[in-house]
Amino acid sequence: MLRNELEQIVQEIQKVATSRACYPHSHGTRANFRKTMEQLEQNHAAMREDVDSIKFKMDKLLELFQTLGTKENTTRLEENT
């Protein structure tokens, strides 16, 4: 169960990390500059959402590791007693 959740989180993070495309070179006119800036602003907003999503997933991942560590410690204590 934990392994499946971990794999799913890692896959989603990889997908987000590789989803942003580069822009082809365009002529430096004011209109193209304005379009490029608007596109960059949209991408930054989308990237902020992606980063927030990744932060949430990393927190969940940390929680899973802590749970796994707690279970491991509990099992070791039970074996020693």
PDB file with SEQRES, HELIX, SHEET and CRYST1 records, atoms N, CA, C and O in Angstrom:
SEQRES   1 A   81  MET LEU ARG ASN GLU LEU GLU GLN ILE VAL GLN GLU ILE          
SEQRES   2 A   81  GLN LYS VAL ALA THR SER ARG ALA CYS TYR PRO HIS SER          
SEQRES   3 A   81  HIS GLY THR ARG ALA ASN PHE ARG LYS THR MET GLU GLN          
SEQRES   4 A   81  LEU GLU GLN ASN HIS ALA ALA MET ARG GLU ASP VAL ASP          
SEQRES   5 A   81  SER ILE LYS PHE LYS MET ASP LYS LEU LEU GLU LEU PHE          
SEQRES   6 A   81  GLN THR LEU GLY THR LYS GLU ASN THR THR ARG LEU GLU          
SEQRES   7 A   81  GLU ASN THR                                                  
HELIX    1 AA1 LEU A    2  ALA A   17  1                                  16    
HELIX    2 AA2 ARG A   30  ASN A   80  1                                  51    
CRYST1    1.000    1.000    1.000  90.00  90.00  90.00 P 1           1          
ATOM      1  N   MET A   1       0.827  -1.190   0.000  1.00  0.00           N  
ATOM      2  CA  MET A   1       0.000   0.000   0.000  1.00  0.00           C  
ATOM      3  C   MET A   1       0.878   1.264   0.000  1.00  0.00           C  
ATOM      4  O   MET A   1       0.698   2.149  -0.837  1.00  0.00           O  
ATOM      5  N   LEU A   2       1.813   1.338   0.928  1.00  0.00           N  
ATOM      6  CA  LEU A   2       2.689   2.508   0.993  1.00  0.00           C  
ATOM      7  C   LEU A   2       3.558   2.602  -0.251  1.00  0.00           C  
ATOM      8  O   LEU A   2       3.814   3.692  -0.762  1.00  0.00           O  
ATOM      9  N   ARG A   3       4.007   1.451  -0.731  1.00  0.00           N  
ATOM     10  CA  ARG A   3       4.861   1.449  -1.921  1.00  0.00           C  
ATOM     11  C   ARG A   3       4.098   1.983  -3.131  1.00  0.00           C  
ATOM     12  O   ARG A   3       4.651   2.751  -3.918  1.00  0.00           O  
ATOM     13  N   ASN A   4       2.833   1.585  -3.290  1.00  0.00           N  
ATOM     14  CA  ASN A   4       2.024   2.065  -4.415  1.00  0.00           C  
ATOM     15  C   ASN A   4       1.827   3.575  -4.338  1.00  0.00           C  
ATOM     16  O   ASN A   4       1.927   4.272  -5.347  1.00  0.00           O  
ATOM     17  N   GLU A   5       1.548   4.073  -3.146  1.00  0.00           N  
ATOM     18  CA  GLU A   5       1.370   5.517  -2.978  1.00  0.00           C  
ATOM     19  C   GLU A   5       2.664   6.257  -3.290  1.00  0.00           C  
ATOM     20  O   GLU A   5       2.651   7.302  -3.940  1.00  0.00           O  
ATOM     21  N   LEU A   6       3.774   5.708  -2.825  1.00  0.00           N  
ATOM     22  CA  LEU A   6       5.079   6.310  -3.077  1.00  0.00           C  
ATOM     23  C   LEU A   6       5.376   6.354  -4.571  1.00  0.00           C  
ATOM     24  O   LEU A   6       5.810   7.385  -5.084  1.00  0.00           O  
ATOM     25  N   GLU A   7       5.149   5.254  -5.269  1.00  0.00           N  
ATOM     26  CA  GLU A   7       5.395   5.208  -6.713  1.00  0.00           C  
ATOM     27  C   GLU A   7       4.507   6.199  -7.456  1.00  0.00           C  
ATOM     28  O   GLU A   7       4.955   6.854  -8.397  1.00  0.00           O  
ATOM     29  N   GLN A   8       3.255   6.309  -7.035  1.00  0.00           N  
ATOM     30  CA  GLN A   8       2.325   7.232  -7.680  1.00  0.00           C  
ATOM     31  C   GLN A   8       2.786   8.680  -7.490  1.00  0.00           C  
ATOM     32  O   GLN A   8       2.741   9.471  -8.432  1.00  0.00           O  
ATOM     33  N   ILE A   9       3.220   9.025  -6.297  1.00  0.00           N  
ATOM     34  CA  ILE A   9       3.683  10.385  -6.027  1.00  0.00           C  
ATOM     35  C   ILE A   9       4.919  10.698  -6.853  1.00  0.00           C  
ATOM     36  O   ILE A   9       5.020  11.782  -7.428  1.00  0.00           O  
ATOM     37  N   VAL A  10       5.858   9.766  -6.919  1.00  0.00           N  
ATOM     38  CA  VAL A  10       7.079   9.978  -7.695  1.00  0.00           C  
ATOM     39  C   VAL A  10       6.751  10.161  -9.172  1.00  0.00           C  
ATOM     40  O   VAL A  10       7.331  11.027  -9.826  1.00  0.00           O  
ATOM     41  N   GLN A  11       5.834   9.361  -9.707  1.00  0.00           N  
ATOM     42  CA  GLN A  11       5.443   9.489 -11.115  1.00  0.00           C  
ATOM     43  C   GLN A  11       4.811  10.847 -11.389  1.00  0.00           C  
ATOM     44  O   GLN A  11       5.093  11.464 -12.417  1.00  0.00           O  
ATOM     45  N   GLU A  12       3.961  11.320 -10.483  1.00  0.00           N  
ATOM     46  CA  GLU A  12       3.318  12.617 -10.674  1.00  0.00           C  
ATOM     47  C   GLU A  12       4.347  13.746 -10.629  1.00  0.00           C  
ATOM     48  O   GLU A  12       4.258  14.698 -11.405  1.00  0.00           O  
ATOM     49  N   ILE A  13       5.310  13.646  -9.734  1.00  0.00           N  
ATOM     50  CA  ILE A  13       6.358  14.668  -9.651  1.00  0.00           C  
ATOM     51  C   ILE A  13       7.191  14.678 -10.924  1.00  0.00           C  
ATOM     52  O   ILE A  13       7.527  15.746 -11.436  1.00  0.00           O  
ATOM     53  N   GLN A  14       7.531  13.494 -11.443  1.00  0.00           N  
ATOM     54  CA  GLN A  14       8.301  13.417 -12.683  1.00  0.00           C  
ATOM     55  C   GLN A  14       7.514  14.002 -13.847  1.00  0.00           C  
ATOM     56  O   GLN A  14       8.079  14.681 -14.704  1.00  0.00           O  
ATOM     57  N   LYS A  15       6.213  13.742 -13.880  1.00  0.00           N  
ATOM     58  CA  LYS A  15       5.377  14.259 -14.959  1.00  0.00           C  
ATOM     59  C   LYS A  15       5.349  15.782 -14.935  1.00  0.00           C  
ATOM     60  O   LYS A  15       5.451  16.423 -15.981  1.00  0.00           O  
ATOM     61  N   VAL A  16       5.211  16.360 -13.753  1.00  0.00           N  
ATOM     62  CA  VAL A  16       5.190  17.821 -13.625  1.00  0.00           C  
ATOM     63  C   VAL A  16       6.542  18.408 -14.009  1.00  0.00           C  
ATOM     64  O   VAL A  16       6.603  19.445 -14.669  1.00  0.00           O  
ATOM     65  N   ALA A  17       7.621  17.755 -13.603  1.00  0.00           N  
ATOM     66  CA  ALA A  17       8.961  18.273 -13.870  1.00  0.00           C  
ATOM     67  C   ALA A  17       9.289  18.292 -15.358  1.00  0.00           C  
ATOM     68  O   ALA A  17      10.077  19.129 -15.800  1.00  0.00           O  
ATOM     69  N   THR A  18       8.708  17.397 -16.131  1.00  0.00           N  
ATOM     70  CA  THR A  18       9.023  17.319 -17.562  1.00  0.00           C  
ATOM     71  C   THR A  18       7.938  17.913 -18.450  1.00  0.00           C  
ATOM     72  O   THR A  18       8.028  17.818 -19.674  1.00  0.00           O  
ATOM     73  N   SER A  19       6.913  18.527 -17.857  1.00  0.00           N  
ATOM     74  CA  SER A  19       5.779  18.986 -18.661  1.00  0.00           C  
ATOM     75  C   SER A  19       5.962  20.376 -19.266  1.00  0.00           C  
ATOM     76  O   SER A  19       5.196  20.758 -20.150  1.00  0.00           O  
ATOM     77  N   ARG A  20       6.939  21.131 -18.822  1.00  0.00           N  
ATOM     78  CA  ARG A  20       7.121  22.493 -19.326  1.00  0.00           C  
ATOM     79  C   ARG A  20       7.979  22.491 -20.585  1.00  0.00           C  
ATOM     80  O   ARG A  20       9.085  21.951 -20.597  1.00  0.00           O  
ATOM     81  N   ALA A  21       7.451  23.102 -21.642  1.00  0.00           N  
ATOM     82  CA  ALA A  21       8.159  23.135 -22.929  1.00  0.00           C  
ATOM     83  C   ALA A  21       8.915  24.452 -23.086  1.00  0.00           C  
ATOM     84  O   ALA A  21       8.553  25.452 -22.466  1.00  0.00           O  
ATOM     85  N   CYS A  22       9.947  24.458 -23.899  1.00  0.00           N  
ATOM     86  CA  CYS A  22      10.707  25.671 -24.220  1.00  0.00           C  
ATOM     87  C   CYS A  22      10.014  26.399 -25.366  1.00  0.00           C  
ATOM     88  O   CYS A  22       9.267  25.798 -26.138  1.00  0.00           O  
ATOM     89  N   TYR A  23      10.266  27.677 -25.465  1.00  0.00           N  
ATOM     90  CA  TYR A  23       9.648  28.476 -26.514  1.00  0.00           C  
ATOM     91  C   TYR A  23      10.608  28.667 -27.674  1.00  0.00           C  
ATOM     92  O   TYR A  23      11.806  28.863 -27.470  1.00  0.00           O  
ATOM     93  N   PRO A  24      10.085  28.611 -28.887  1.00  0.00           N  
ATOM     94  CA  PRO A  24      10.945  28.881 -30.040  1.00  0.00           C  
ATOM     95  C   PRO A  24      11.277  30.374 -30.104  1.00  0.00           C  
ATOM     96  O   PRO A  24      10.543  31.209 -29.575  1.00  0.00           O  
ATOM     97  N   HIS A  25      12.373  30.688 -30.748  1.00  0.00           N  
ATOM     98  CA  HIS A  25      12.786  32.084 -30.889  1.00  0.00           C  
ATOM     99  C   HIS A  25      11.799  32.821 -31.792  1.00  0.00           C  
ATOM    100  O   HIS A  25      11.382  32.293 -32.823  1.00  0.00           O  
ATOM    101  N   SER A  26      11.431  34.026 -31.409  1.00  0.00           N  
ATOM    102  CA  SER A  26      10.564  34.853 -32.250  1.00  0.00           C  
ATOM    103  C   SER A  26      11.224  36.219 -32.423  1.00  0.00           C  
ATOM    104  O   SER A  26      12.163  36.565 -31.706  1.00  0.00           O  
ATOM    105  N   HIS A  27      10.725  36.975 -33.369  1.00  0.00           N  
ATOM    106  CA  HIS A  27      11.273  38.308 -33.617  1.00  0.00           C  
ATOM    107  C   HIS A  27      10.977  39.212 -32.434  1.00  0.00           C  
ATOM    108  O   HIS A  27       9.949  39.057 -31.775  1.00  0.00           O  
ATOM    109  N   GLY A  28      11.864  40.149 -32.163  1.00  0.00           N  
ATOM    110  CA  GLY A  28      11.766  40.998 -30.989  1.00  0.00           C  
ATOM    111  C   GLY A  28      10.846  42.193 -31.141  1.00  0.00           C  
ATOM    112  O   GLY A  28      11.202  43.286 -30.701  1.00  0.00           O  
ATOM    113  N   THR A  29       9.688  42.033 -31.741  1.00  0.00           N  
ATOM    114  CA  THR A  29       8.758  43.153 -31.858  1.00  0.00           C  
ATOM    115  C   THR A  29       8.025  43.351 -30.541  1.00  0.00           C  
ATOM    116  O   THR A  29       7.997  42.455 -29.697  1.00  0.00           O  
ATOM    117  N   ARG A  30       7.429  44.533 -30.367  1.00  0.00           N  
ATOM    118  CA  ARG A  30       6.688  44.804 -29.135  1.00  0.00           C  
ATOM    119  C   ARG A  30       5.518  43.846 -28.958  1.00  0.00           C  
ATOM    120  O   ARG A  30       5.249  43.385 -27.848  1.00  0.00           O  
ATOM    121  N   ALA A  31       4.831  43.550 -30.042  1.00  0.00           N  
ATOM    122  CA  ALA A  31       3.686  42.639 -29.954  1.00  0.00           C  
ATOM    123  C   ALA A  31       4.140  41.242 -29.525  1.00  0.00           C  
ATOM    124  O   ALA A  31       3.520  40.613 -28.668  1.00  0.00           O  
ATOM    125  N   ASN A  32       5.220  40.771 -30.127  1.00  0.00           N  
ATOM    126  CA  ASN A  32       5.731  39.451 -29.748  1.00  0.00           C  
ATOM    127  C   ASN A  32       6.259  39.451 -28.318  1.00  0.00           C  
ATOM    128  O   ASN A  32       6.102  38.473 -27.587  1.00  0.00           O  
ATOM    129  N   PHE A  33       6.882  40.552 -27.929  1.00  0.00           N  
ATOM    130  CA  PHE A  33       7.376  40.663 -26.561  1.00  0.00           C  
ATOM    131  C   PHE A  33       6.216  40.594 -25.576  1.00  0.00           C  
ATOM    132  O   PHE A  33       6.298  39.902 -24.561  1.00  0.00           O  
ATOM    133  N   ARG A  34       5.138  41.309 -25.875  1.00  0.00           N  
ATOM    134  CA  ARG A  34       3.959  41.317 -25.009  1.00  0.00           C  
ATOM    135  C   ARG A  34       3.357  39.912 -24.919  1.00  0.00           C  
ATOM    136  O   ARG A  34       3.007  39.451 -23.832  1.00  0.00           O  
ATOM    137  N   LYS A  35       3.239  39.235 -26.065  1.00  0.00           N  
ATOM    138  CA  LYS A  35       2.701  37.870 -26.069  1.00  0.00           C  
ATOM    139  C   LYS A  35       3.592  36.933 -25.256  1.00  0.00           C  
ATOM    140  O   LYS A  35       3.109  36.094 -24.496  1.00  0.00           O  
ATOM    141  N   THR A  36       4.890  37.095 -25.433  1.00  0.00           N  
ATOM    142  CA  THR A  36       5.832  36.249 -24.699  1.00  0.00           C  
ATOM    143  C   THR A  36       5.712  36.488 -23.200  1.00  0.00           C  
ATOM    144  O   THR A  36       5.723  35.536 -22.418  1.00  0.00           O  
ATOM    145  N   MET A  37       5.599  37.741 -22.794  1.00  0.00           N  
ATOM    146  CA  MET A  37       5.465  38.060 -21.372  1.00  0.00           C  
ATOM    147  C   MET A  37       4.162  37.504 -20.802  1.00  0.00           C  
ATOM    148  O   MET A  37       4.147  36.980 -19.689  1.00  0.00           O  
ATOM    149  N   GLU A  38       3.073  37.614 -21.557  1.00  0.00           N  
ATOM    150  CA  GLU A  38       1.799  37.064 -21.100  1.00  0.00           C  
ATOM    151  C   GLU A  38       1.898  35.547 -20.940  1.00  0.00           C  
ATOM    152  O   GLU A  38       1.395  34.976 -19.972  1.00  0.00           O  
ATOM    153  N   GLN A  39       2.550  34.913 -21.901  1.00  0.00           N  
ATOM    154  CA  GLN A  39       2.723  33.462 -21.834  1.00  0.00           C  
ATOM    155  C   GLN A  39       3.586  33.075 -20.629  1.00  0.00           C  
ATOM    156  O   GLN A  39       3.298  32.096 -19.941  1.00  0.00           O  
ATOM    157  N   LEU A  40       4.641  33.850 -20.382  1.00  0.00           N  
ATOM    158  CA  LEU A  40       5.495  33.579 -19.223  1.00  0.00           C  
ATOM    159  C   LEU A  40       4.728  33.741 -17.915  1.00  0.00           C  
ATOM    160  O   LEU A  40       4.895  32.943 -16.992  1.00  0.00           O  
ATOM    161  N   GLU A  41       3.890  34.767 -17.833  1.00  0.00           N  
ATOM    162  CA  GLU A  41       3.085  34.966 -16.629  1.00  0.00           C  
ATOM    163  C   GLU A  41       2.137  33.797 -16.411  1.00  0.00           C  
ATOM    164  O   GLU A  41       1.962  33.337 -15.282  1.00  0.00           O  
ATOM    165  N   GLN A  42       1.524  33.317 -17.486  1.00  0.00           N  
ATOM    166  CA  GLN A  42       0.638  32.154 -17.369  1.00  0.00           C  
ATOM    167  C   GLN A  42       1.420  30.924 -16.918  1.00  0.00           C  
ATOM    168  O   GLN A  42       0.962  30.155 -16.073  1.00  0.00           O  
ATOM    169  N   ASN A  43       2.600  30.755 -17.493  1.00  0.00           N  
ATOM    170  CA  ASN A  43       3.425  29.608 -17.111  1.00  0.00           C  
ATOM    171  C   ASN A  43       3.885  29.701 -15.659  1.00  0.00           C  
ATOM    172  O   ASN A  43       3.934  28.692 -14.955  1.00  0.00           O  
ATOM    173  N   HIS A  44       4.223  30.910 -15.210  1.00  0.00           N  
ATOM    174  CA  HIS A  44       4.630  31.077 -13.818  1.00  0.00           C  
ATOM    175  C   HIS A  44       3.473  30.758 -12.879  1.00  0.00           C  
ATOM    176  O   HIS A  44       3.675  30.136 -11.836  1.00  0.00           O  
ATOM    177  N   ALA A  45       2.270  31.175 -13.239  1.00  0.00           N  
ATOM    178  CA  ALA A  45       1.108  30.859 -12.413  1.00  0.00           C  
ATOM    179  C   ALA A  45       0.886  29.344 -12.367  1.00  0.00           C  
ATOM    180  O   ALA A  45       0.624  28.777 -11.306  1.00  0.00           O  
ATOM    181  N   ALA A  46       0.994  28.705 -13.525  1.00  0.00           N  
ATOM    182  CA  ALA A  46       0.832  27.248 -13.572  1.00  0.00           C  
ATOM    183  C   ALA A  46       1.942  26.558 -12.786  1.00  0.00           C  
ATOM    184  O   ALA A  46       1.704  25.561 -12.105  1.00  0.00           O  
ATOM    185  N   MET A  47       3.149  27.094 -12.884  1.00  0.00           N  
ATOM    186  CA  MET A  47       4.269  26.492 -12.161  1.00  0.00           C  
ATOM    187  C   MET A  47       4.093  26.650 -10.655  1.00  0.00           C  
ATOM    188  O   MET A  47       4.435  25.747  -9.891  1.00  0.00           O  
ATOM    189  N   ARG A  48       3.561  27.792 -10.224  1.00  0.00           N  
ATOM    190  CA  ARG A  48       3.290  27.974  -8.797  1.00  0.00           C  
ATOM    191  C   ARG A  48       2.310  26.919  -8.305  1.00  0.00           C  
ATOM    192  O   ARG A  48       2.482  26.357  -7.224  1.00  0.00           O  
ATOM    193  N   GLU A  49       1.275  26.651  -9.107  1.00  0.00           N  
ATOM    194  CA  GLU A  49       0.313  25.611  -8.747  1.00  0.00           C  
ATOM    195  C   GLU A  49       1.001  24.249  -8.681  1.00  0.00           C  
ATOM    196  O   GLU A  49       0.746  23.461  -7.770  1.00  0.00           O  
ATOM    197  N   ASP A  50       1.871  23.980  -9.649  1.00  0.00           N  
ATOM    198  CA  ASP A  50       2.602  22.713  -9.660  1.00  0.00           C  
ATOM    199  C   ASP A  50       3.498  22.587  -8.432  1.00  0.00           C  
ATOM    200  O   ASP A  50       3.577  21.521  -7.822  1.00  0.00           O  
ATOM    201  N   VAL A  51       4.167  23.669  -8.076  1.00  0.00           N  
ATOM    202  CA  VAL A  51       5.050  23.645  -6.909  1.00  0.00           C  
ATOM    203  C   VAL A  51       4.239  23.410  -5.639  1.00  0.00           C  
ATOM    204  O   VAL A  51       4.654  22.645  -4.769  1.00  0.00           O  
ATOM    205  N   ASP A  52       3.091  24.064  -5.531  1.00  0.00           N  
ATOM    206  CA  ASP A  52       2.231  23.837  -4.372  1.00  0.00           C  
ATOM    207  C   ASP A  52       1.788  22.380  -4.310  1.00  0.00           C  
ATOM    208  O   ASP A  52       1.756  21.772  -3.240  1.00  0.00           O  
ATOM    209  N   SER A  53       1.446  21.831  -5.471  1.00  0.00           N  
ATOM    210  CA  SER A  53       1.044  20.428  -5.541  1.00  0.00           C  
ATOM    211  C   SER A  53       2.192  19.514  -5.131  1.00  0.00           C  
ATOM    212  O   SER A  53       1.991  18.549  -4.394  1.00  0.00           O  
ATOM    213  N   ILE A  54       3.392  19.819  -5.608  1.00  0.00           N  
ATOM    214  CA  ILE A  54       4.559  19.005  -5.259  1.00  0.00           C  
ATOM    215  C   ILE A  54       4.859  19.120  -3.765  1.00  0.00           C  
ATOM    216  O   ILE A  54       5.209  18.128  -3.125  1.00  0.00           O  
ATOM    217  N   LYS A  55       4.722  20.323  -3.206  1.00  0.00           N  
ATOM    218  CA  LYS A  55       4.943  20.493  -1.767  1.00  0.00           C  
ATOM    219  C   LYS A  55       3.980  19.617  -0.976  1.00  0.00           C  
ATOM    220  O   LYS A  55       4.373  18.963  -0.010  1.00  0.00           O  
ATOM    221  N   PHE A  56       2.714  19.608  -1.393  1.00  0.00           N  
ATOM    222  CA  PHE A  56       1.714  18.785  -0.720  1.00  0.00           C  
ATOM    223  C   PHE A  56       2.091  17.312  -0.818  1.00  0.00           C  
ATOM    224  O   PHE A  56       1.999  16.574   0.163  1.00  0.00           O  
ATOM    225  N   LYS A  57       2.515  16.890  -2.007  1.00  0.00           N  
ATOM    226  CA  LYS A  57       2.880  15.488  -2.204  1.00  0.00           C  
ATOM    227  C   LYS A  57       4.135  15.129  -1.426  1.00  0.00           C  
ATOM    228  O   LYS A  57       4.241  14.018  -0.905  1.00  0.00           O  
ATOM    229  N   MET A  58       5.082  16.046  -1.338  1.00  0.00           N  
ATOM    230  CA  MET A  58       6.292  15.785  -0.559  1.00  0.00           C  
ATOM    231  C   MET A  58       5.962  15.683   0.929  1.00  0.00           C  
ATOM    232  O   MET A  58       6.540  14.859   1.639  1.00  0.00           O  
ATOM    233  N   ASP A  59       5.035  16.514   1.402  1.00  0.00           N  
ATOM    234  CA  ASP A  59       4.596  16.409   2.793  1.00  0.00           C  
ATOM    235  C   ASP A  59       3.952  15.051   3.040  1.00  0.00           C  
ATOM    236  O   ASP A  59       4.186  14.416   4.069  1.00  0.00           O  
ATOM    237  N   LYS A  60       3.139  14.617   2.084  1.00  0.00           N  
ATOM    238  CA  LYS A  60       2.495  13.312   2.203  1.00  0.00           C  
ATOM    239  C   LYS A  60       3.543  12.200   2.186  1.00  0.00           C  
ATOM    240  O   LYS A  60       3.437  11.229   2.934  1.00  0.00           O  
ATOM    241  N   LEU A  61       4.541  12.347   1.339  1.00  0.00           N  
ATOM    242  CA  LEU A  61       5.626  11.375   1.247  1.00  0.00           C  
ATOM    243  C   LEU A  61       6.400  11.318   2.570  1.00  0.00           C  
ATOM    244  O   LEU A  61       6.720  10.231   3.051  1.00  0.00           O  
ATOM    245  N   LEU A  62       6.697  12.464   3.151  1.00  0.00           N  
ATOM    246  CA  LEU A  62       7.379  12.511   4.438  1.00  0.00           C  
ATOM    247  C   LEU A  62       6.538  11.826   5.511  1.00  0.00           C  
ATOM    248  O   LEU A  62       7.061  11.094   6.351  1.00  0.00           O  
ATOM    249  N   GLU A  63       5.242  12.071   5.472  1.00  0.00           N  
ATOM    250  CA  GLU A  63       4.329  11.436   6.408  1.00  0.00           C  
ATOM    251  C   GLU A  63       4.381   9.912   6.272  1.00  0.00           C  
ATOM    252  O   GLU A  63       4.403   9.194   7.272  1.00  0.00           O  
ATOM    253  N   LEU A  64       4.401   9.426   5.027  1.00  0.00           N  
ATOM    254  CA  LEU A  64       4.481   7.986   4.790  1.00  0.00           C  
ATOM    255  C   LEU A  64       5.783   7.413   5.339  1.00  0.00           C  
ATOM    256  O   LEU A  64       5.783   6.349   5.958  1.00  0.00           O  
ATOM    257  N   PHE A  65       6.895   8.119   5.114  1.00  0.00           N  
ATOM    258  CA  PHE A  65       8.180   7.651   5.639  1.00  0.00           C  
ATOM    259  C   PHE A  65       8.176   7.635   7.167  1.00  0.00           C  
ATOM    260  O   PHE A  65       8.696   6.704   7.781  1.00  0.00           O  
ATOM    261  N   GLN A  66       7.595   8.655   7.771  1.00  0.00           N  
ATOM    262  CA  GLN A  66       7.531   8.692   9.230  1.00  0.00           C  
ATOM    263  C   GLN A  66       6.671   7.557   9.762  1.00  0.00           C  
ATOM    264  O   GLN A  66       7.013   6.935  10.768  1.00  0.00           O  
ATOM    265  N   THR A  67       5.563   7.284   9.096  1.00  0.00           N  
ATOM    266  CA  THR A  67       4.700   6.176   9.489  1.00  0.00           C  
ATOM    267  C   THR A  67       5.441   4.860   9.365  1.00  0.00           C  
ATOM    268  O   THR A  67       5.369   4.009  10.252  1.00  0.00           O  
ATOM    269  N   LEU A  68       6.146   4.698   8.272  1.00  0.00           N  
ATOM    270  CA  LEU A  68       6.920   3.483   8.052  1.00  0.00           C  
ATOM    271  C   LEU A  68       8.004   3.342   9.117  1.00  0.00           C  
ATOM    272  O   LEU A  68       8.215   2.245   9.636  1.00  0.00           O  
ATOM    273  N   GLY A  69       8.686   4.419   9.446  1.00  0.00           N  
ATOM    274  CA  GLY A  69       9.715   4.387  10.483  1.00  0.00           C  
ATOM    275  C   GLY A  69       9.142   4.059  11.846  1.00  0.00           C  
ATOM    276  O   GLY A  69       9.749   3.307  12.609  1.00  0.00           O  
ATOM    277  N   THR A  70       7.983   4.610  12.161  1.00  0.00           N  
ATOM    278  CA  THR A  70       7.328   4.333  13.434  1.00  0.00           C  
ATOM    279  C   THR A  70       6.941   2.868  13.526  1.00  0.00           C  
ATOM    280  O   THR A  70       7.135   2.235  14.565  1.00  0.00           O  
ATOM    281  N   LYS A  71       6.395   2.325  12.446  1.00  0.00           N  
ATOM    282  CA  LYS A  71       6.017   0.908  12.434  1.00  0.00           C  
ATOM    283  C   LYS A  71       7.243   0.026  12.600  1.00  0.00           C  
ATOM    284  O   LYS A  71       7.195  -0.981  13.306  1.00  0.00           O  
ATOM    285  N   GLU A  72       8.337   0.397  11.955  1.00  0.00           N  
ATOM    286  CA  GLU A  72       9.579  -0.373  12.050  1.00  0.00           C  
ATOM    287  C   GLU A  72      10.112  -0.358  13.477  1.00  0.00           C  
ATOM    288  O   GLU A  72      10.522  -1.396  13.997  1.00  0.00           O  
ATOM    289  N   ASN A  73      10.109   0.805  14.112  1.00  0.00           N  
ATOM    290  CA  ASN A  73      10.589   0.922  15.493  1.00  0.00           C  
ATOM    291  C   ASN A  73       9.707   0.137  16.445  1.00  0.00           C  
ATOM    292  O   ASN A  73      10.209  -0.509  17.365  1.00  0.00           O  
ATOM    293  N   THR A  74       8.405   0.185  16.238  1.00  0.00           N  
ATOM    294  CA  THR A  74       7.474  -0.556  17.082  1.00  0.00           C  
ATOM    295  C   THR A  74       7.717  -2.050  16.948  1.00  0.00           C  
ATOM    296  O   THR A  74       7.710  -2.775  17.943  1.00  0.00           O  
ATOM    297  N   THR A  75       7.930  -2.509  15.729  1.00  0.00           N  
ATOM    298  CA  THR A  75       8.190  -3.924  15.488  1.00  0.00           C  
ATOM    299  C   THR A  75       9.491  -4.349  16.162  1.00  0.00           C  
ATOM    300  O   THR A  75       9.544  -5.426  16.756  1.00  0.00           O  
ATOM    301  N   ARG A  76      10.526  -3.542  16.088  1.00  0.00           N  
ATOM    302  CA  ARG A  76      11.809  -3.863  16.724  1.00  0.00           C  
ATOM    303  C   ARG A  76      11.678  -3.921  18.238  1.00  0.00           C  
ATOM    304  O   ARG A  76      12.251  -4.800  18.881  1.00  0.00           O  
ATOM    305  N   LEU A  77      10.924  -2.986  18.809  1.00  0.00           N  
ATOM    306  CA  LEU A  77      10.728  -2.984  20.256  1.00  0.00           C  
ATOM    307  C   LEU A  77       9.976  -4.229  20.699  1.00  0.00           C  
ATOM    308  O   LEU A  77      10.303  -4.818  21.730  1.00  0.00           O  
ATOM    309  N   GLU A  78       8.971  -4.635  19.929  1.00  0.00           N  
ATOM    310  CA  GLU A  78       8.202  -5.828  20.272  1.00  0.00           C  
ATOM    311  C   GLU A  78       9.068  -7.076  20.170  1.00  0.00           C  
ATOM    312  O   GLU A  78       8.922  -7.996  20.975  1.00  0.00           O  
ATOM    313  N   GLU A  79       9.963  -7.118  19.193  1.00  0.00           N  
ATOM    314  CA  GLU A  79      10.845  -8.272  19.032  1.00  0.00           C  
ATOM    315  C   GLU A  79      11.859  -8.351  20.165  1.00  0.00           C  
ATOM    316  O   GLU A  79      12.237  -9.448  20.576  1.00  0.00           O  
ATOM    317  N   ASN A  80      12.304  -7.217  20.674  1.00  0.00           N  
ATOM    318  CA  ASN A  80      13.307  -7.191  21.741  1.00  0.00           C  
ATOM    319  C   ASN A  80      12.726  -7.527  23.104  1.00  0.00           C  
ATOM    320  O   ASN A  80      13.470  -7.925  24.001  1.00  0.00           O  
ATOM    321  N   THR A  81      11.433  -7.382  23.284  1.00  0.00           N  
ATOM    322  CA  THR A  81      10.838  -7.663  24.596  1.00  0.00           C  
ATOM    323  C   THR A  81      10.287  -9.040  24.696  1.00  0.00           C  
ATOM    324  O   THR A  81       9.755  -9.418  25.739  1.00  0.00           O  
TER     325      THR A  81                                                      
END                                                                             
